[in-house]
Each structure stands twice: as C-alpha cells, then as structure tokens.
Amino acid sequence: MAKLDHFMALPYSIQIVPGECTDGSSCFLARVMELDGCESHGDTPQEALENLEEAKRLFLESLLKDGIEPPLPAAATRVS
C-alpha cells in the first residue's frame, strides 16, 4: 500500500475539458496525461476531478498488482 500511496501523491498532469457523455449530455472530461487510459467525467470540473482521483487509484492499483511500474509525472504542473 505504501507504493500505491507514493504514486498517488505524485504531481501527475491533469487535463479537464468540456465534453459530451455517452448519452449525449454535456459533462466535463478529466484525464491523467501520463497514464494512458486513466479518465473520468463529471457534471462539473470539480466532480470530474474527484472522480478522476478514484479512477487514478484503481488504475495505479491495477498496474502495481500486475507488476508494472507506473510512469512518473512529466511535470509538476496541472493543465486545465
């Protein structure tokens, strides 16, 4: 668990953009730039970011469980 906590605390680059959900409604899409496929969405930018934190935890847990070292953050800056 300490290794997961280490990666969760790293300053990954986050992008949040307006988008469209699968049902056609408007939402905000959030993704971790360095973790290909680690994405989430929400009705507001804040909700998308909160949902992304859970997605990031599950994504990193999966990599570590499979013995894959997660990539490190490219920069300490968050992109919005």
Secondary structure, DSSP 8 states (H G I E B T S, - for coil): -HHHHHHHHS---EEEEEEE-TTS-EEEEEEETTSTT-EEEESSHHHHHHHHHHHHHHHHHHHHHTT------S-S----
